[in-house]
Amino acid sequence: MTVTTSSHAIVGTPQRPLRRGRDNSIVGGVCGGFATRLGIKERWIRLIFCLLTLVFGLGLLLYMTFWVVLTRSGEDTSIIQRIFLNRREAQFVLVAFIFTLLLLIALETTGDLWLTTAVLIAVIISAQVTREVFGYSFATWRFHLRGETIRSAADIGWMRDLTVEKMMRQDVQTVYAGSTIAAFREMFPLGSTATVIAVDEADRYVGLVLVADAHAAEAASDQSIKELLRHREDMLLTGMAVKEAILAFDRAEAEALAVVDSFLDRRVVGLLSEAYVLRRYSAALEGRRRDLVGEE
C-alpha cells in the first residue's frame, strides 16, 4: 500500500506541533503556521494580526516574537536558537527588533498609523538614496566631513589598522645614486631582485631603479644610474592606510614604491609592491565578509 504525503496542510485538519509555515508563507510564515496548527485558512489569522497591530502595534510585536521563537517547517532550529551559532542571524534579529521598537515609539508619539508609516518609508528611501548617490550613509557622514575615506561602518576599524608599516618589506636593497650602471650591474645581476632604491649621500630617497632597465642593451655602462631613476617624488608613508596606498599606486602608475619616514627627511624604511597591497586588501575584505555572515 502506497501512502502519498503533501507539504500543504488540509484546511480543517489541525496539525501538530506549531511551526512557521513554508509553502503558505508571505513574510515569516507565522500566520501560515498558526493556520496549519488550527486547521483554518491563513487569511483569518492574518486579519487577527492586522487588527492587533492597530492596538498600539501589539500584532506586529507578537508577529516578530513568534517569528524568532517558532521553528520553520522543515527545519530543526528556530532563529533564536541559531543566534548563538550564526552571527548573521543575530544581526538580522537585532535590526528587526530595532525597527519594531521604533515603529511602536512612533505610534505612541503620533497616535497616527498612516503618518508613522509614511515617516518610516521616507527614512528608508532617503537612507538608500544617500548610499547610492554618495557611497556612504548618515551614520558615517561625520567621518567624511573630516576627509575619511569610509563607505560604511564596516570600514572604520580594520581599514585604519591595515597600514603601510604592517605590509611593507624592511629588507630593502639600496644603492648610491651616483654609481655607474656598470657598478650597478655588478652589484645587482639580473634575477637578484626587481627593484632597487637609490639614495643620496645622506641616505635620503632619490628614486627607484629597475634592474631590468640597468641591464638593457641601450644603457651605457659609464652612465650614472640617475638617468634610470623612476618615481622620484612618489613615496609612501608608514602611517598610510591601505586605501591611501592603493590611491598612491594609481597616481604613480607604479608596481612598487619606497616607504619613507616623512616627505621632508625622506629616510627609506621599506618597500611595498602594489600586487601585495591588493592581495592583503582582498584578503581583509574577504575576512571581514566572513565575520559579518558568521562563516568560519
Contacts in CASP RR format, 6 or more apart in sequence:
PFRMAT RR
TARGET T0000
AUTHOR 0000-0000-0000
METHOD contacts of the structure
MODEL  1
MTVTTSSHAIVGTPQRPLRRGRDNSIVGGVCGGFATRLGIKERWIRLIFC
LLTLVFGLGLLLYMTFWVVLTRSGEDTSIIQRIFLNRREAQFVLVAFIFT
LLLLIALETTGDLWLTTAVLIAVIISAQVTREVFGYSFATWRFHLRGETI
RSAADIGWMRDLTVEKMMRQDVQTVYAGSTIAAFREMFPLGSTATVIAVD
EADRYVGLVLVADAHAAEAASDQSIKELLRHREDMLLTGMAVKEAILAFD
RAEAEALAVVDSFLDRRVVGLLSEAYVLRRYSAALEGRRRDLVGEE
7 22 0 8 1.000
7 23 0 8 1.000
7 73 0 8 1.000
8 23 0 8 1.000
8 24 0 8 1.000
9 15 0 8 1.000
9 24 0 8 1.000
9 35 0 8 1.000
9 36 0 8 1.000
9 39 0 8 1.000
10 39 0 8 1.000
11 35 0 8 1.000
11 39 0 8 1.000
11 40 0 8 1.000
11 41 0 8 1.000
12 39 0 8 1.000
12 40 0 8 1.000
13 39 0 8 1.000
14 37 0 8 1.000
14 38 0 8 1.000
14 39 0 8 1.000
15 36 0 8 1.000
15 37 0 8 1.000
15 39 0 8 1.000
16 37 0 8 1.000
17 37 0 8 1.000
18 33 0 8 1.000
18 34 0 8 1.000
18 37 0 8 1.000
18 70 0 8 1.000
19 33 0 8 1.000
19 36 0 8 1.000
19 37 0 8 1.000
19 70 0 8 1.000
19 71 0 8 1.000
19 72 0 8 1.000
19 73 0 8 1.000
19 74 0 8 1.000
20 28 0 8 1.000
20 29 0 8 1.000
20 30 0 8 1.000
20 32 0 8 1.000
20 33 0 8 1.000
20 66 0 8 1.000
20 67 0 8 1.000
20 70 0 8 1.000
20 71 0 8 1.000
20 72 0 8 1.000
20 73 0 8 1.000
21 28 0 8 1.000
21 29 0 8 1.000
21 30 0 8 1.000
21 32 0 8 1.000
21 33 0 8 1.000
21 36 0 8 1.000
21 72 0 8 1.000
21 73 0 8 1.000
22 29 0 8 1.000
22 72 0 8 1.000
22 73 0 8 1.000
22 74 0 8 1.000
23 73 0 8 1.000
24 32 0 8 1.000
24 33 0 8 1.000
24 35 0 8 1.000
24 36 0 8 1.000
24 42 0 8 1.000
25 32 0 8 1.000
26 46 0 8 1.000
27 63 0 8 1.000
28 67 0 8 1.000
29 67 0 8 1.000
29 72 0 8 1.000
30 49 0 8 1.000
30 63 0 8 1.000
30 66 0 8 1.000
30 67 0 8 1.000
30 70 0 8 1.000
31 42 0 8 1.000
31 45 0 8 1.000
31 46 0 8 1.000
31 49 0 8 1.000
31 63 0 8 1.000
32 42 0 8 1.000
32 45 0 8 1.000
33 45 0 8 1.000
33 70 0 8 1.000
33 73 0 8 1.000
34 45 0 8 1.000
35 41 0 8 1.000
35 42 0 8 1.000
35 44 0 8 1.000
35 45 0 8 1.000
36 73 0 8 1.000
38 45 0 8 1.000
49 59 0 8 1.000
49 60 0 8 1.000
49 62 0 8 1.000
49 63 0 8 1.000
50 59 0 8 1.000
52 58 0 8 1.000
52 59 0 8 1.000
52 62 0 8 1.000
53 59 0 8 1.000
53 60 0 8 1.000
54 113 0 8 1.000
56 104 0 8 1.000
56 107 0 8 1.000
56 108 0 8 1.000
57 103 0 8 1.000
57 104 0 8 1.000
57 107 0 8 1.000
60 100 0 8 1.000
60 103 0 8 1.000
60 104 0 8 1.000
61 100 0 8 1.000
61 104 0 8 1.000
64 96 0 8 1.000
64 97 0 8 1.000
64 100 0 8 1.000
67 79 0 8 1.000
67 96 0 8 1.000
68 78 0 8 1.000
68 79 0 8 1.000
68 80 0 8 1.000
68 93 0 8 1.000
69 78 0 8 1.000
69 79 0 8 1.000
69 80 0 8 1.000
70 78 0 8 1.000
71 77 0 8 1.000
71 78 0 8 1.000
72 78 0 8 1.000
77 85 0 8 1.000
79 89 0 8 1.000
79 92 0 8 1.000
79 93 0 8 1.000
80 93 0 8 1.000
82 89 0 8 1.000
83 89 0 8 1.000
83 90 0 8 1.000
83 93 0 8 1.000
86 294 0 8 1.000
87 291 0 8 1.000
87 292 0 8 1.000
87 293 0 8 1.000
87 294 0 8 1.000
88 292 0 8 1.000
88 293 0 8 1.000
88 294 0 8 1.000
91 292 0 8 1.000
102 120 0 8 1.000
103 116 0 8 1.000
103 120 0 8 1.000
106 116 0 8 1.000
106 119 0 8 1.000
106 120 0 8 1.000
107 113 0 8 1.000
107 116 0 8 1.000
110 116 0 8 1.000
127 137 0 8 1.000
127 138 0 8 1.000
130 136 0 8 1.000
130 137 0 8 1.000
130 138 0 8 1.000
131 137 0 8 1.000
134 144 0 8 1.000
135 151 0 8 1.000
136 144 0 8 1.000
136 150 0 8 1.000
136 151 0 8 1.000
136 152 0 8 1.000
137 152 0 8 1.000
137 153 0 8 1.000
139 153 0 8 1.000
140 148 0 8 1.000
140 150 0 8 1.000
140 151 0 8 1.000
140 152 0 8 1.000
140 153 0 8 1.000
140 155 0 8 1.000
140 156 0 8 1.000
143 150 0 8 1.000
143 156 0 8 1.000
144 150 0 8 1.000
149 155 0 8 1.000
149 159 0 8 1.000
149 241 0 8 1.000
149 243 0 8 1.000
149 244 0 8 1.000
150 156 0 8 1.000
150 159 0 8 1.000
154 288 0 8 1.000
154 292 0 8 1.000
158 284 0 8 1.000
158 288 0 8 1.000
159 241 0 8 1.000
159 242 0 8 1.000
159 243 0 8 1.000
159 284 0 8 1.000
160 241 0 8 1.000
162 241 0 8 1.000
162 242 0 8 1.000
162 280 0 8 1.000
162 281 0 8 1.000
162 284 0 8 1.000
163 238 0 8 1.000
163 239 0 8 1.000
163 240 0 8 1.000
163 241 0 8 1.000
163 242 0 8 1.000
164 236 0 8 1.000
164 237 0 8 1.000
164 238 0 8 1.000
164 239 0 8 1.000
164 240 0 8 1.000
164 241 0 8 1.000
164 242 0 8 1.000
164 245 0 8 1.000
164 259 0 8 1.000
164 272 0 8 1.000
165 238 0 8 1.000
165 239 0 8 1.000
165 259 0 8 1.000
167 242 0 8 1.000
167 245 0 8 1.000
167 272 0 8 1.000
167 276 0 8 1.000
167 277 0 8 1.000
167 280 0 8 1.000
168 236 0 8 1.000
168 238 0 8 1.000
168 259 0 8 1.000
168 269 0 8 1.000
168 270 0 8 1.000
168 271 0 8 1.000
168 272 0 8 1.000
169 270 0 8 1.000
169 271 0 8 1.000
169 272 0 8 1.000
170 269 0 8 1.000
170 270 0 8 1.000
172 197 0 8 1.000
172 258 0 8 1.000
172 268 0 8 1.000
172 270 0 8 1.000
172 271 0 8 1.000
173 188 0 8 1.000
173 193 0 8 1.000
173 195 0 8 1.000
173 196 0 8 1.000
173 197 0 8 1.000
174 196 0 8 1.000
174 197 0 8 1.000
174 198 0 8 1.000
174 199 0 8 1.000
174 203 0 8 1.000
174 268 0 8 1.000
175 184 0 8 1.000
175 187 0 8 1.000
175 188 0 8 1.000
175 196 0 8 1.000
175 197 0 8 1.000
175 198 0 8 1.000
175 199 0 8 1.000
175 209 0 8 1.000
175 225 0 8 1.000
176 198 0 8 1.000
176 199 0 8 1.000
176 200 0 8 1.000
176 201 0 8 1.000
177 198 0 8 1.000
177 199 0 8 1.000
177 200 0 8 1.000
177 206 0 8 1.000
177 207 0 8 1.000
177 224 0 8 1.000
177 225 0 8 1.000
177 226 0 8 1.000
177 229 0 8 1.000
178 224 0 8 1.000
178 225 0 8 1.000
178 226 0 8 1.000
179 187 0 8 1.000
179 224 0 8 1.000
179 225 0 8 1.000
180 221 0 8 1.000
180 222 0 8 1.000
180 223 0 8 1.000
180 224 0 8 1.000
180 225 0 8 1.000
181 214 0 8 1.000
181 219 0 8 1.000
181 220 0 8 1.000
181 221 0 8 1.000
181 222 0 8 1.000
181 223 0 8 1.000
181 224 0 8 1.000
181 225 0 8 1.000
181 228 0 8 1.000
182 221 0 8 1.000
182 222 0 8 1.000
184 196 0 8 1.000
184 209 0 8 1.000
184 214 0 8 1.000
184 225 0 8 1.000
185 214 0 8 1.000
185 215 0 8 1.000
185 221 0 8 1.000
188 196 0 8 1.000
188 211 0 8 1.000
188 214 0 8 1.000
189 215 0 8 1.000
190 211 0 8 1.000
190 212 0 8 1.000
190 215 0 8 1.000
191 211 0 8 1.000
192 211 0 8 1.000
193 211 0 8 1.000
194 210 0 8 1.000
194 211 0 8 1.000
194 212 0 8 1.000
194 256 0 8 1.000
195 208 0 8 1.000
195 209 0 8 1.000
195 210 0 8 1.000
195 211 0 8 1.000
195 255 0 8 1.000
195 256 0 8 1.000
195 271 0 8 1.000
196 208 0 8 1.000
196 209 0 8 1.000
196 211 0 8 1.000
197 205 0 8 1.000
197 207 0 8 1.000
197 208 0 8 1.000
197 209 0 8 1.000
197 258 0 8 1.000
197 268 0 8 1.000
197 270 0 8 1.000
197 271 0 8 1.000
198 205 0 8 1.000
198 206 0 8 1.000
198 207 0 8 1.000
198 208 0 8 1.000
198 209 0 8 1.000
198 225 0 8 1.000
198 226 0 8 1.000
198 229 0 8 1.000
199 205 0 8 1.000
199 206 0 8 1.000
199 268 0 8 1.000
200 206 0 8 1.000
203 267 0 8 1.000
203 268 0 8 1.000
204 265 0 8 1.000
204 266 0 8 1.000
204 267 0 8 1.000
204 268 0 8 1.000
205 235 0 8 1.000
205 258 0 8 1.000
205 260 0 8 1.000
205 266 0 8 1.000
205 267 0 8 1.000
205 268 0 8 1.000
206 226 0 8 1.000
206 229 0 8 1.000
206 232 0 8 1.000
207 229 0 8 1.000
207 230 0 8 1.000
207 231 0 8 1.000
207 232 0 8 1.000
207 258 0 8 1.000
208 229 0 8 1.000
208 230 0 8 1.000
208 231 0 8 1.000
208 254 0 8 1.000
208 256 0 8 1.000
208 257 0 8 1.000
208 258 0 8 1.000
209 225 0 8 1.000
209 228 0 8 1.000
209 229 0 8 1.000
209 230 0 8 1.000
210 228 0 8 1.000
210 230 0 8 1.000
213 219 0 8 1.000
213 228 0 8 1.000
213 230 0 8 1.000
214 225 0 8 1.000
214 228 0 8 1.000
219 227 0 8 1.000
219 228 0 8 1.000
230 254 0 8 1.000
231 252 0 8 1.000
231 254 0 8 1.000
231 257 0 8 1.000
231 258 0 8 1.000
234 248 0 8 1.000
234 251 0 8 1.000
234 252 0 8 1.000
234 254 0 8 1.000
234 257 0 8 1.000
235 257 0 8 1.000
235 258 0 8 1.000
235 259 0 8 1.000
235 260 0 8 1.000
235 263 0 8 1.000
235 266 0 8 1.000
236 245 0 8 1.000
236 248 0 8 1.000
236 257 0 8 1.000
236 258 0 8 1.000
236 259 0 8 1.000
236 260 0 8 1.000
236 272 0 8 1.000
237 259 0 8 1.000
237 260 0 8 1.000
237 261 0 8 1.000
237 262 0 8 1.000
237 263 0 8 1.000
238 259 0 8 1.000
238 261 0 8 1.000
238 269 0 8 1.000
240 248 0 8 1.000
242 277 0 8 1.000
242 280 0 8 1.000
242 281 0 8 1.000
242 284 0 8 1.000
243 281 0 8 1.000
245 272 0 8 1.000
245 277 0 8 1.000
246 274 0 8 1.000
246 277 0 8 1.000
246 278 0 8 1.000
246 281 0 8 1.000
248 257 0 8 1.000
249 257 0 8 1.000
249 274 0 8 1.000
249 277 0 8 1.000
254 274 0 8 1.000
255 273 0 8 1.000
255 274 0 8 1.000
255 275 0 8 1.000
256 271 0 8 1.000
256 272 0 8 1.000
256 273 0 8 1.000
256 274 0 8 1.000
257 271 0 8 1.000
257 272 0 8 1.000
257 274 0 8 1.000
258 268 0 8 1.000
258 270 0 8 1.000
258 271 0 8 1.000
259 268 0 8 1.000
259 269 0 8 1.000
259 270 0 8 1.000
259 271 0 8 1.000
259 272 0 8 1.000
260 266 0 8 1.000
260 267 0 8 1.000
260 268 0 8 1.000
260 269 0 8 1.000
261 267 0 8 1.000
261 269 0 8 1.000
289 295 0 8 1.000
290 296 0 8 1.000
END
